[in-house]
Amino acid sequence: MAVKLTNLENSIRAASRAFHDKERARLEYEKDPFGRPVRPELPKSLSESKMGRPAVSYKVTYEREQEKYAQALKSYRGIERLEGIEPLDIDKVHHHLRSQKSAAGRIKLDEIGLIEKYYRRKCRHLKELVEKKELPYRVIDESKRLGQGRPKRSFEEVREALEKNIKNAEYEIQVRVERLPVLEKLEYDFTQKKLEIANLKRLIRTSDKSQPAKMERAKKEAAGKSYDLKKEITSLKK
């Protein structure tokens, strides 16, 4: 069970995190004062519209991080005064998280992980579309449509586009997995098998309990598949 942090601990962690964010932004700004970050992109076969705001420049990012840091430090110093604590040395504030050896935060997705995330999202959208059997928007008569912009697609067009996106994503994942070194490929396979077992367990938990025979059959099928997967995992470990 996670330990609940005090206001003082939360505020010093926030100040330390803000300092490191500010320093990263400063380094990027000093390397390229007029540049902008290049966001990771999906392969061309999966790319969709290029609409949206451009990435914020390093200069603006640095200015924002400076302001966040100043606010976080001010908040921490205020809590110190309220609790009657002697002000901590600024270097210790800055490196508080590093001294705690915090491992908080998610690991950045690699290229395969990015495509898998895209694949899961498209599968979810397709499932929701088929289950509801209707679009999340109303299709209007084009002759009555006012203004510019792309006309809204029909149910069939949306479904076909999602199915195509899913197939393309599966292909892109397969190509990249095949290119992995032997050890990394084994690690990837090992992780996928573990995910399959987790999904089977969730399927059993969320199965329809109002139909005992169907649920029991699903349990047996899941148990058999789980056993086979565990055998495969054991062979991958060797």
DANOR-V68284 format. One line per field, one symbol per residue. psi: psi as a letter, one per 40 degrees, with the letter a starting at -180 (. if undefined). A space follows every 50 residues. Layout:
psi=???
//
This chain:
psi=hihhiidddddddddddddddddddddddddgdeiiihihiiideeibie iiiiiiidddddddddddddddddddddddddefihhihdddddfdddde fhfiiihhhaddddddddddddddddddddddfiieihhihddehiiaih iiiiddddddddddddddddddddddddeiiddddddddddddddddddd dddddeiheegdddddddddddddddddddddddddd.
//
